[in-house]
């Protein structure tokens, strides 16, 4: 008689957590924060549908066919759930508007929300089920790369932004597909087999592969894993322990217990960031600091003699004189000086990168990687130092970026940002209606009723 497979305590706890997620109410604060991230990600998808990665994703979805199970945001396409997840994941990270989670070095929303929404549509799930699945996805996504020592894992060349969201997307989709504990164990094995990613995405000049790596690939793979197991596919009972397990393959100094640590008590969505500015994460703190200096000292652009920006070395490397406006530190600081703010439109307008006034200001800006700010990682701190032509000098150090857990955005701020992103695509009325619907999503019996609000 064949012996029963050995299942580790970590896998027992994690698979039970996934299987029971939709029956477990979220604490009020977690429920509210989950709505913030859901709306923020829908907004990123809608605005992303008009950017090159989003346009490519939508045109690709048109060629894919498939059973009509789930919708592609920003279009009228209804396709197979895995196809919709791929497209919507790419829309969610078509630029740098979407959320992030610094300790895990991931952007959870673009992968997790895309997968959860696609499977929720396929299953005709309620708004409550969608919210619980999204919160679950963040828990699994972030713990996965944290269990691998996220900063070290990324430094070794792996893409944390692909690994974590693959597991988070699978967990969210698997819960919505109704998998039991045994199914959840097989689900995680299929996620592990599909987990991949090399961090050379930073060299992608058009952000199209990066949109796939961060959002489209994890969302598609997570939905595929859930759909296959729901169909009856079986697999390895515990991919996280035993011979040739996941951590043997990928862990240099792993902490497998992190996968199940404080489940149901520490909700990782509470530790995720929503970006105040629709630009890359390393640029958030410098823009916060620069705005504070402009307002506090009433600085006008013509008064500036020199501006020094300090961030962690990794952030400086990622944003130094990039050709895409929304991830170029020097350009966006010049826009902030010129305009007194940075909007979605101003941060995504390539014409402004050739504007003489902006180029003149950009020439005054120096970006430096900083050892102390590198040591502060995963906190993305930033320092701005300004010298004016009259000799005055000012300095501001942002330690807690607006939108981080230490300095969270309010519901009103999240709605204002989302409306700015969505209204140009959907129109003002539908944008407002979508906000109202998300805030009361528990009243939604079938999430497919959101489709008209997400079309364009």
Buried (B, 14 or more C-beta within 10 A) or exposed (E): EEEEEEBBEBBBBBBBBBBBBBEEEBEEEBBEBBBBBBBBBBBBBBBBBBBBBBBBBBEBBBEBEBEEBBBBBBBEBBBBBBBBBBBBBBBBBBBBBBBBBBBBBBBBBBBBBBBBBBBBBBBEBBBBBBBBBBBBBBBBBBBBBBBBBBBBBBEEEBBBBBBBBBBBBBBBBBBBBEBEBBBBBBBBBBBBBBBBBEBEBEEBEEBBBBBBBBBBBBBBBBBBBBBBBBEEBEBBBBBBBBEEBBBEEBBEEBBBEBBBBEBEEEBBBBBBBBBBBBBBBBBBBBBBBBBBBBEEBEBEBEBBEEBBBBBBBBBBEBBBEBEBBBBBBBBBBBBBBBEBEBBBEBBBBEEBBEBEEBBEBBEBBEBBBBEEBBEEBBBBBBBBBBBBEEEEEBEBBBBBBBBBBEBBBEBEBBBEBBBBBBBBBBEEEBBBBBBEBBBEBEEBEEBBEBBEBBBB
